[in-house]
Amino acid sequence: MADSLLSHVGIAVADLGEAIKRYEVITGRSPVMVTEVADQKVKVAMFAAGGHESGGRIELVAATADDSPIAKYIAKRGEGLHHICIYVEDIDQRLAELKKEGYRLIDETPRIGAEGNRIAFVHPSAGGGVLIELEEKK
Ligand code: ZN
């Protein structure tokens, strides 16, 4: 289990290549990973001070299709902070608990995220206006 509660912050960007260049200047690093998540219709680039599993990473997220959730988000609100991702030990247990307490979930069951871990999104209404991603480590 990670020492960090925060896995990463997700930032919605219009042009991934251009955003990677800007974040290379901002962070002084290259992304540790650039990949496509087909079922979410996004491409992501991850910046990290440590490895993949280190906490406090920055994830740039760009749409690969007009009906991608990220395309809709940018059309509505523009580029910017999209979600925060929190490490949980047992994602099934956490989702069951949230459901029991009446929290609105976007994903009732976990799916596989960009880095191969099981993830699930919790609706912003449950997170004080912030979209929350839960991530379980392998
Ligand atoms: Zn994320």
Backbone and ligand atoms as CSV (ligand in chain L), in Angstrom:
chain,resi,resn,atom,element,x,y,z
A,1,MET,N,N,0.847,-1.206,0.000
A,1,MET,CA,C,0.000,0.000,0.000
A,1,MET,C,C,0.875,1.246,0.000
A,2,ALA,N,N,0.451,2.209,-0.766
A,2,ALA,CA,C,1.238,3.442,-0.884
A,2,ALA,C,C,1.186,4.253,0.406
A,3,ASP,N,N,2.207,5.051,0.619
A,3,ASP,CA,C,2.195,5.997,1.732
A,3,ASP,C,C,1.289,7.168,1.410
A,4,SER,N,N,1.120,7.421,0.119
A,4,SER,CA,C,0.367,8.585,-0.322
A,4,SER,C,C,-1.111,8.242,-0.477
A,5,LEU,N,N,-1.968,9.142,-0.016
A,5,LEU,CA,C,-3.404,9.004,-0.260
A,5,LEU,C,C,-3.706,9.391,-1.704
A,6,LEU,N,N,-2.998,10.408,-2.174
A,6,LEU,CA,C,-3.248,10.932,-3.507
A,6,LEU,C,C,-2.442,10.167,-4.553
A,7,SER,N,N,-3.145,9.513,-5.474
A,7,SER,CA,C,-2.480,8.846,-6.587
A,7,SER,C,C,-2.048,9.882,-7.624
A,8,HIS,N,N,-3.018,10.650,-8.123
A,8,HIS,CA,C,-2.697,11.677,-9.109
A,8,HIS,C,C,-3.831,12.692,-9.227
A,9,VAL,N,N,-3.519,13.810,-9.863
A,9,VAL,CA,C,-4.557,14.742,-10.285
A,9,VAL,C,C,-4.662,14.631,-11.796
A,10,GLY,N,N,-5.887,14.657,-12.300
A,10,GLY,CA,C,-6.133,14.537,-13.732
A,10,GLY,C,C,-6.484,15.899,-14.307
A,11,ILE,N,N,-5.794,16.278,-15.366
A,11,ILE,CA,C,-6.012,17.576,-15.998
A,11,ILE,C,C,-6.491,17.350,-17.422
A,12,ALA,N,N,-7.646,17.908,-17.747
A,12,ALA,CA,C,-8.207,17.769,-19.094
A,12,ALA,C,C,-7.512,18.748,-20.027
A,13,VAL,N,N,-6.967,18.233,-21.121
A,13,VAL,CA,C,-6.274,19.088,-22.091
A,13,VAL,C,C,-6.830,18.828,-23.491
A,14,ALA,N,N,-6.765,19.844,-24.335
A,14,ALA,CA,C,-7.306,19.722,-25.689
A,14,ALA,C,C,-6.326,18.986,-26.604
A,15,ASP,N,N,-5.052,19.291,-26.465
A,15,ASP,CA,C,-4.020,18.730,-27.349
A,15,ASP,C,C,-2.951,18.076,-26.485
A,16,LEU,N,N,-2.907,16.756,-26.485
A,16,LEU,CA,C,-2.001,16.047,-25.569
A,16,LEU,C,C,-0.531,16.356,-25.864
A,17,GLY,N,N,-0.166,16.344,-27.137
A,17,GLY,CA,C,1.236,16.587,-27.510
A,17,GLY,C,C,1.719,17.952,-27.054
A,18,GLU,N,N,0.863,18.934,-27.246
A,18,GLU,CA,C,1.210,20.304,-26.865
A,18,GLU,C,C,1.272,20.429,-25.333
A,19,ALA,N,N,0.329,19.768,-24.648
A,19,ALA,CA,C,0.306,19.818,-23.184
A,19,ALA,C,C,1.528,19.104,-22.592
A,20,ILE,N,N,1.944,17.989,-23.221
A,20,ILE,CA,C,3.136,17.274,-22.739
A,20,ILE,C,C,4.348,18.204,-22.801
A,21,LYS,N,N,4.483,18.931,-23.906
A,21,LYS,CA,C,5.618,19.864,-24.041
A,21,LYS,C,C,5.596,20.902,-22.931
A,22,ARG,N,N,4.419,21.434,-22.635
A,22,ARG,CA,C,4.321,22.456,-21.582
A,22,ARG,C,C,4.653,21.866,-20.218
A,23,TYR,N,N,4.147,20.643,-19.940
A,23,TYR,CA,C,4.403,20.044,-18.625
A,23,TYR,C,C,5.831,19.531,-18.495
A,24,GLU,N,N,6.497,19.267,-19.609
A,24,GLU,CA,C,7.932,18.930,-19.547
A,24,GLU,C,C,8.718,20.140,-19.076
A,25,VAL,N,N,8.301,21.321,-19.519
A,25,VAL,CA,C,8.973,22.548,-19.072
A,25,VAL,C,C,8.620,22.828,-17.618
A,26,ILE,N,N,7.349,22.657,-17.256
A,26,ILE,CA,C,6.898,22.952,-15.887
A,26,ILE,C,C,7.547,22.008,-14.877
A,27,THR,N,N,7.591,20.712,-15.197
A,27,THR,CA,C,8.079,19.733,-14.216
A,27,THR,C,C,9.571,19.429,-14.371
A,28,GLY,N,N,10.145,19.757,-15.513
A,28,GLY,CA,C,11.543,19.394,-15.765
A,28,GLY,C,C,11.724,17.900,-15.989
A,29,ARG,N,N,10.635,17.204,-16.319
A,29,ARG,CA,C,10.675,15.758,-16.522
A,29,ARG,C,C,9.926,15.390,-17.795
A,30,SER,N,N,10.165,14.175,-18.252
A,30,SER,CA,C,9.376,13.627,-19.349
A,30,SER,C,C,8.304,12.732,-18.749
A,31,PRO,N,N,7.203,12.508,-19.460
A,31,PRO,CA,C,6.176,11.619,-18.907
A,31,PRO,C,C,6.712,10.197,-18.721
A,32,VAL,N,N,6.306,9.532,-17.637
A,32,VAL,CA,C,6.723,8.140,-17.414
A,32,VAL,C,C,5.886,7.193,-18.270
A,33,MET,N,N,4.775,7.707,-18.787
A,33,MET,CA,C,3.880,6.860,-19.575
A,33,MET,C,C,2.998,7.720,-20.455
A,34,VAL,N,N,2.830,7.303,-21.701
A,34,VAL,CA,C,1.830,7.898,-22.580
A,34,VAL,C,C,1.067,6.722,-23.181
A,35,THR,N,N,-0.250,6.711,-23.005
A,35,THR,CA,C,-1.016,5.557,-23.478
A,35,THR,C,C,-2.440,5.961,-23.832
A,36,GLU,N,N,-3.131,5.042,-24.486
A,36,GLU,CA,C,-4.522,5.281,-24.847
A,36,GLU,C,C,-5.402,4.333,-24.048
A,37,VAL,N,N,-6.510,4.864,-23.517
A,37,VAL,CA,C,-7.486,4.014,-22.842
A,37,VAL,C,C,-8.723,3.994,-23.743
A,38,ALA,N,N,-8.812,2.941,-24.561
A,38,ALA,CA,C,-9.807,2.902,-25.635
A,38,ALA,C,C,-11.241,2.987,-25.111
A,39,ASP,N,N,-11.538,2.264,-24.030
A,39,ASP,CA,C,-12.936,2.229,-23.569
A,39,ASP,C,C,-13.380,3.561,-22.965
A,40,GLN,N,N,-12.427,4.404,-22.585
A,40,GLN,CA,C,-12.795,5.738,-22.080
A,40,GLN,C,C,-12.595,6.814,-23.150
A,41,LYS,N,N,-12.115,6.395,-24.336
A,41,LYS,CA,C,-11.887,7.316,-25.451
A,41,LYS,C,C,-10.974,8.479,-25.062
A,42,VAL,N,N,-9.867,8.110,-24.398
A,42,VAL,CA,C,-8.880,9.114,-24.003
A,42,VAL,C,C,-7.462,8.620,-24.261
A,43,LYS,N,N,-6.560,9.606,-24.370
A,43,LYS,CA,C,-5.126,9.361,-24.334
A,43,LYS,C,C,-4.625,10.050,-23.076
A,44,VAL,N,N,-3.694,9.426,-22.377
A,44,VAL,CA,C,-3.184,10.041,-21.158
A,44,VAL,C,C,-1.654,10.061,-21.159
A,45,ALA,N,N,-1.114,11.062,-20.478
A,45,ALA,CA,C,0.331,11.136,-20.229
A,45,ALA,C,C,0.510,11.350,-18.738
A,46,MET,N,N,1.383,10.539,-18.131
A,46,MET,CA,C,1.559,10.598,-16.680
A,46,MET,C,C,2.940,11.144,-16.338
A,47,PHE,N,N,2.961,12.168,-15.498
A,47,PHE,CA,C,4.213,12.721,-14.979
A,47,PHE,C,C,4.343,12.298,-13.527
A,48,ALA,N,N,5.538,11.856,-13.143
A,48,ALA,CA,C,5.755,11.375,-11.782
A,48,ALA,C,C,7.158,11.712,-11.323
A,49,ALA,N,N,7.275,11.987,-10.017
A,49,ALA,CA,C,8.601,12.201,-9.438
A,49,ALA,C,C,9.269,10.858,-9.173
A,50,GLY,N,N,8.444,9.855,-8.811
A,50,GLY,CA,C,8.952,8.500,-8.615
A,50,GLY,C,C,8.516,7.641,-9.782
A,51,GLY,N,N,8.282,6.373,-9.538
A,51,GLY,CA,C,7.832,5.484,-10.603
A,51,GLY,C,C,6.326,5.567,-10.778
A,52,HIS,N,N,5.811,4.589,-11.496
A,52,HIS,CA,C,4.379,4.504,-11.783
A,52,HIS,C,C,3.510,4.516,-10.548
A,53,GLU,N,N,3.980,3.852,-9.502
A,53,GLU,CA,C,3.144,3.655,-8.326
A,53,GLU,C,C,3.362,4.730,-7.273
A,54,SER,N,N,4.216,5.697,-7.595
A,54,SER,CA,C,4.428,6.770,-6.627
A,54,SER,C,C,3.180,7.634,-6.563
A,55,GLY,N,N,2.967,8.268,-5.457
A,55,GLY,CA,C,1.805,9.131,-5.320
A,55,GLY,C,C,2.080,10.519,-5.874
A,56,GLY,N,N,1.008,11.322,-5.939
A,56,GLY,CA,C,1.155,12.714,-6.329
A,56,GLY,C,C,1.583,12.924,-7.761
A,57,ARG,N,N,1.106,12.090,-8.654
A,57,ARG,CA,C,1.448,12.225,-10.071
A,57,ARG,C,C,0.509,13.224,-10.757
A,58,ILE,N,N,0.883,13.626,-11.957
A,58,ILE,CA,C,0.038,14.499,-12.775
A,58,ILE,C,C,-0.321,13.737,-14.039
A,59,GLU,N,N,-1.620,13.632,-14.284
A,59,GLU,CA,C,-2.118,12.906,-15.461
A,59,GLU,C,C,-2.761,13.910,-16.417
A,60,LEU,N,N,-2.214,14.014,-17.598
A,60,LEU,CA,C,-2.839,14.836,-18.638
A,60,LEU,C,C,-3.768,13.931,-19.428
A,61,VAL,N,N,-5.000,14.371,-19.631
A,61,VAL,CA,C,-6.005,13.540,-20.299
A,61,VAL,C,C,-6.580,14.293,-21.489
A,62,ALA,N,N,-6.534,13.674,-22.652
A,62,ALA,CA,C,-7.096,14.286,-23.860
A,62,ALA,C,C,-8.079,13.322,-24.512
A,63,ALA,N,N,-9.090,13.863,-25.152
A,63,ALA,CA,C,-10.108,13.044,-25.820
A,63,ALA,C,C,-9.563,12.466,-27.128
A,64,THR,N,N,-10.035,11.270,-27.489
A,64,THR,CA,C,-9.702,10.697,-28.792
A,64,THR,C,C,-10.926,10.675,-29.707
A,65,ALA,N,N,-12.091,11.096,-29.182
A,65,ALA,CA,C,-13.317,11.141,-29.985
A,65,ALA,C,C,-14.204,12.257,-29.454
A,66,ASP,N,N,-15.100,12.752,-30.325
A,66,ASP,CA,C,-15.971,13.860,-29.932
A,66,ASP,C,C,-16.937,13.483,-28.808
A,67,ASP,N,N,-17.258,12.176,-28.693
A,67,ASP,CA,C,-18.187,11.757,-27.643
A,67,ASP,C,C,-17.448,11.252,-26.399
A,68,SER,N,N,-16.159,11.535,-26.330
A,68,SER,CA,C,-15.393,11.201,-25.119
A,68,SER,C,C,-15.844,12.096,-23.971
A,69,PRO,N,N,-15.873,11.562,-22.739
A,69,PRO,CA,C,-16.226,12.403,-21.591
A,69,PRO,C,C,-15.320,13.638,-21.479
A,70,ILE,N,N,-14.075,13.508,-21.904
A,70,ILE,CA,C,-13.136,14.642,-21.825
A,70,ILE,C,C,-13.482,15.713,-22.866
A,71,ALA,N,N,-13.908,15.296,-24.053
A,71,ALA,CA,C,-14.335,16.258,-25.076
A,71,ALA,C,C,-15.542,17.046,-24.577
A,72,LYS,N,N,-16.464,16.328,-23.934
A,72,LYS,CA,C,-17.671,16.989,-23.400
A,72,LYS,C,C,-17.296,17.951,-22.276
A,73,TYR,N,N,-16.370,17.519,-21.439
A,73,TYR,CA,C,-15.923,18.351,-20.312
A,73,TYR,C,C,-15.294,19.648,-20.824
A,74,ILE,N,N,-14.396,19.537,-21.810
A,74,ILE,CA,C,-13.694,20.718,-22.327
A,74,ILE,C,C,-14.670,21.644,-23.061
A,75,ALA,N,N,-15.634,21.054,-23.777
A,75,ALA,CA,C,-16.637,21.878,-24.470
A,75,ALA,C,C,-17.430,22.712,-23.474
A,76,LYS,N,N,-17.686,22.129,-22.303
A,76,LYS,CA,C,-18.518,22.783,-21.288
A,76,LYS,C,C,-17.710,23.748,-20.410
A,77,ARG,N,N,-16.525,23.316,-19.991
A,77,ARG,CA,C,-15.786,24.087,-18.983
A,77,ARG,C,C,-14.410,24.550,-19.420
A,78,GLY,N,N,-13.954,24.088,-20.560
A,78,GLY,CA,C,-12.589,24.407,-20.988
A,78,GLY,C,C,-11.584,23.478,-20.345
A,79,GLU,N,N,-10.322,23.658,-20.686
A,79,GLU,CA,C,-9.267,22.835,-20.105
A,79,GLU,C,C,-9.159,23.123,-18.608
A,80,GLY,N,N,-8.651,22.153,-17.867
A,80,GLY,CA,C,-8.437,22.417,-16.437
A,80,GLY,C,C,-8.471,21.158,-15.608
A,81,LEU,N,N,-8.456,21.371,-14.297
A,81,LEU,CA,C,-8.461,20.261,-13.349
A,81,LEU,C,C,-9.733,19.436,-13.529
A,82,HIS,N,N,-9.587,18.150,-13.790
A,82,HIS,CA,C,-10.728,17.301,-14.127
A,82,HIS,C,C,-11.106,16.371,-12.989
A,83,HIS,N,N,-10.118,15.759,-12.345
A,83,HIS,CA,C,-10.416,14.853,-11.227
A,83,HIS,C,C,-9.202,14.691,-10.324
A,84,ILE,N,N,-9.435,14.180,-9.126
A,84,ILE,CA,C,-8.325,13.738,-8.292
A,84,ILE,C,C,-8.496,12.239,-8.073
A,85,CYS,N,N,-7.396,11.539,-7.931
A,85,CYS,CA,C,-7.440,10.088,-7.775
A,85,CYS,C,C,-6.806,9.688,-6.451
A,86,ILE,N,N,-7.548,8.885,-5.714
A,86,ILE,CA,C,-7.162,8.482,-4.366
A,86,ILE,C,C,-6.910,6.980,-4.326
A,87,TYR,N,N,-5.825,6.597,-3.670
A,87,TYR,CA,C,-5.544,5.175,-3.485
A,87,TYR,C,C,-6.470,4.580,-2.433
A,88,VAL,N,N,-7.031,3.425,-2.716
A,88,VAL,CA,C,-7.796,2.673,-1.717
A,88,VAL,C,C,-7.229,1.250,-1.667
A,89,GLU,N,N,-7.378,0.629,-0.518
A,89,GLU,CA,C,-6.815,-0.720,-0.373
A,89,GLU,C,C,-7.693,-1.770,-1.042
A,90,ASP,N,N,-9.005,-1.635,-0.845
A,90,ASP,CA,C,-9.948,-2.630,-1.382
A,90,ASP,C,C,-11.074,-1.865,-2.067
A,91,ILE,N,N,-11.021,-1.788,-3.376
A,91,ILE,CA,C,-11.959,-0.936,-4.114
A,91,ILE,C,C,-13.385,-1.482,-4.042
A,92,ASP,N,N,-13.553,-2.797,-4.023
A,92,ASP,CA,C,-14.905,-3.380,-3.927
A,92,ASP,C,C,-15.560,-2.994,-2.603
A,93,GLN,N,N,-14.773,-3.090,-1.547
A,93,GLN,CA,C,-15.275,-2.744,-0.219
A,93,GLN,C,C,-15.623,-1.258,-0.140
A,94,ARG,N,N,-14.748,-0.416,-0.701
A,94,ARG,CA,C,-14.961,1.041,-0.673
A,94,ARG,C,C,-16.220,1.403,-1.452
A,95,LEU,N,N,-16.406,0.806,-2.641
A,95,LEU,CA,C,-17.596,1.089,-3.459
A,95,LEU,C,C,-18.866,0.627,-2.750
A,96,ALA,N,N,-18.787,-0.539,-2.107
A,96,ALA,CA,C,-19.958,-1.060,-1.383
A,96,ALA,C,C,-20.330,-0.123,-0.240
A,97,GLU,N,N,-19.315,0.388,0.436
A,97,GLU,CA,C,-19.551,1.301,1.555
A,97,GLU,C,C,-20.168,2.618,1.082
A,98,LEU,N,N,-19.627,3.158,-0.003
A,98,LEU,CA,C,-20.143,4.412,-0.560
A,98,LEU,C,C,-21.597,4.227,-1.012
A,99,LYS,N,N,-21.873,3.108,-1.647
A,99,LYS,CA,C,-23.222,2.810,-2.134
A,99,LYS,C,C,-24.194,2.705,-0.957
A,100,LYS,N,N,-23.755,2.011,0.078
A,100,LYS,CA,C,-24.574,1.833,1.281
A,100,LYS,C,C,-24.916,3.178,1.917
A,101,GLU,N,N,-23.961,4.100,1.858
A,101,GLU,CA,C,-24.148,5.433,2.452
A,101,GLU,C,C,-24.894,6.396,1.515
A,102,GLY,N,N,-25.242,5.913,0.326
A,102,GLY,CA,C,-26.033,6.712,-0.599
A,102,GLY,C,C,-25.237,7.672,-1.465
A,103,TYR,N,N,-23.933,7.486,-1.575
A,103,TYR,CA,C,-23.124,8.328,-2.449
A,103,TYR,C,C,-23.385,7.948,-3.905
A,104,ARG,N,N,-23.422,8.959,-4.759
A,104,ARG,CA,C,-23.659,8.701,-6.183
A,104,ARG,C,C,-22.361,8.255,-6.846
A,105,LEU,N,N,-22.433,7.096,-7.491
A,105,LEU,CA,C,-21.252,6.541,-8.151
A,105,LEU,C,C,-21.401,6.636,-9.662
A,106,ILE,N,N,-20.310,6.902,-10.358
A,106,ILE,CA,C,-20.326,6.830,-11.816
A,106,ILE,C,C,-20.075,5.383,-12.235
A,107,ASP,N,N,-19.146,4.735,-11.551
A,107,ASP,CA,C,-18.874,3.317,-11.795
A,107,ASP,C,C,-19.302,2.491,-10.587
A,108,GLU,N,N,-20.318,1.672,-10.785
A,108,GLU,CA,C,-20.769,0.798,-9.689
A,108,GLU,C,C,-19.809,-0.368,-9.502
A,109,THR,N,N,-19.168,-0.743,-10.599
A,109,THR,CA,C,-18.158,-1.804,-10.524
A,109,THR,C,C,-16.860,-1.267,-11.121
A,110,PRO,N,N,-15.714,-1.716,-10.600
A,110,PRO,CA,C,-14.434,-1.191,-11.066
A,110,PRO,C,C,-14.145,-1.558,-12.519
A,111,ARG,N,N,-13.371,-0.719,-13.173
A,111,ARG,CA,C,-12.830,-1.039,-14.498
A,111,ARG,C,C,-11.317,-0.854,-14.449
A,112,ILE,N,N,-10.676,-1.157,-15.571
A,112,ILE,CA,C,-9.215,-1.093,-15.602
A,112,ILE,C,C,-8.769,0.278,-16.093
A,113,GLY,N,N,-7.921,0.923,-15.304
A,113,GLY,CA,C,-7.452,2.268,-15.638
A,113,GLY,C,C,-6.228,2.256,-16.534
A,114,ALA,N,N,-5.722,3.459,-16.796
A,114,ALA,CA,C,-4.615,3.642,-17.743
A,114,ALA,C,C,-3.371,2.855,-17.355
A,115,GLU,N,N,-3.158,2.647,-16.049
A,115,GLU,CA,C,-1.935,1.978,-15.604
A,115,GLU,C,C,-2.170,0.516,-15.223
A,116,GLY,N,N,-3.355,0.011,-15.568
A,116,GLY,CA,C,-3.621,-1.403,-15.345
A,116,GLY,C,C,-4.216,-1.745,-13.991
A,117,ASN,N,N,-4.395,-0.739,-13.149
A,117,ASN,CA,C,-5.027,-0.985,-11.847
A,117,ASN,C,C,-6.542,-0.862,-11.965
A,118,ARG,N,N,-7.260,-1.450,-10.998
A,118,ARG,CA,C,-8.715,-1.314,-10.981
A,118,ARG,C,C,-9.077,0.079,-10.451
A,119,ILE,N,N,-9.959,0.757,-11.186
A,119,ILE,CA,C,-10.365,2.112,-10.818
A,119,ILE,C,C,-11.883,2.237,-10.877
A,120,ALA,N,N,-12.412,3.288,-10.233
A,120,ALA,CA,C,-13.839,3.602,-10.341
A,120,ALA,C,C,-14.014,5.084,-10.048
A,121,PHE,N,N,-14.965,5.710,-10.726
A,121,PHE,CA,C,-15.224,7.135,-10.511
A,121,PHE,C,C,-16.438,7.341,-9.610
A,122,VAL,N,N,-16.297,8.288,-8.699
A,122,VAL,CA,C,-17.365,8.703,-7.786
A,122,VAL,C,C,-17.860,10.066,-8.270
A,123,HIS,N,N,-19.166,10.257,-8.302
A,123,HIS,CA,C,-19.749,11.484,-8.850
A,123,HIS,C,C,-19.306,12.733,-8.069
A,124,PRO,N,N,-19.092,13.852,-8.771
A,124,PRO,CA,C,-18.674,15.086,-8.084
A,124,PRO,C,C,-19.616,15.527,-6.953
A,125,SER,N,N,-20.894,15.156,-7.054
A,125,SER,CA,C,-21.837,15.544,-5.989
A,125,SER,C,C,-21.447,14.925,-4.655
A,126,ALA,N,N,-20.702,13.813,-4.693
A,126,ALA,CA,C,-20.257,13.158,-3.458
A,126,ALA,C,C,-18.933,13.727,-2.977
A,127,GLY,N,N,-18.220,14.399,-3.863
A,127,GLY,CA,C,-16.852,14.834,-3.537
A,127,GLY,C,C,-16.696,16.338,-3.417
A,128,GLY,N,N,-17.755,17.019,-2.980
A,128,GLY,CA,C,-17.645,18.470,-2.810
A,128,GLY,C,C,-17.389,19.184,-4.128
A,129,GLY,N,N,-18.009,18.686,-5.190
A,129,GLY,CA,C,-17.856,19.317,-6.502
A,129,GLY,C,C,-16.664,18.809,-7.282
A,130,VAL,N,N,-15.937,17.849,-6.714
A,130,VAL,CA,C,-14.746,17.311,-7.387
A,130,VAL,C,C,-15.003,15.867,-7.808
A,131,LEU,N,N,-14.751,15.583,-9.070
A,131,LEU,CA,C,-14.820,14.204,-9.556
A,131,LEU,C,C,-13.687,13.413,-8.911
A,132,ILE,N,N,-14.027,12.291,-8.294
A,132,ILE,CA,C,-13.024,11.499,-7.583
A,132,ILE,C,C,-12.879,10.133,-8.236
A,133,GLU,N,N,-11.634,9.776,-8.502
A,133,GLU,CA,C,-11.306,8.453,-9.017
A,133,GLU,C,C,-10.694,7.660,-7.865
A,134,LEU,N,N,-11.161,6.458,-7.673
A,134,LEU,CA,C,-10.553,5.557,-6.696
A,134,LEU,C,C,-9.660,4.578,-7.454
A,135,GLU,N,N,-8.493,4.287,-6.901
A,135,GLU,CA,C,-7.565,3.370,-7.560
A,135,GLU,C,C,-7.056,2.362,-6.548
A,136,GLU,N,N,-7.150,1.093,-6.934
A,136,GLU,CA,C,-6.622,0.015,-6.099
A,136,GLU,C,C,-5.311,-0.451,-6.686
A,137,LYS,N,N,-4.314,-0.561,-5.852
A,137,LYS,CA,C,-3.023,-1.055,-6.342
A,137,LYS,C,C,-3.099,-2.551,-6.606
A,138,LYS,N,N,-2.307,-3.003,-7.533
A,138,LYS,CA,C,-2.257,-4.433,-7.864
A,138,LYS,C,C,-1.815,-5.226,-6.653
L,1,ZN,ZN,ZN,-7.025,9.575,-13.409
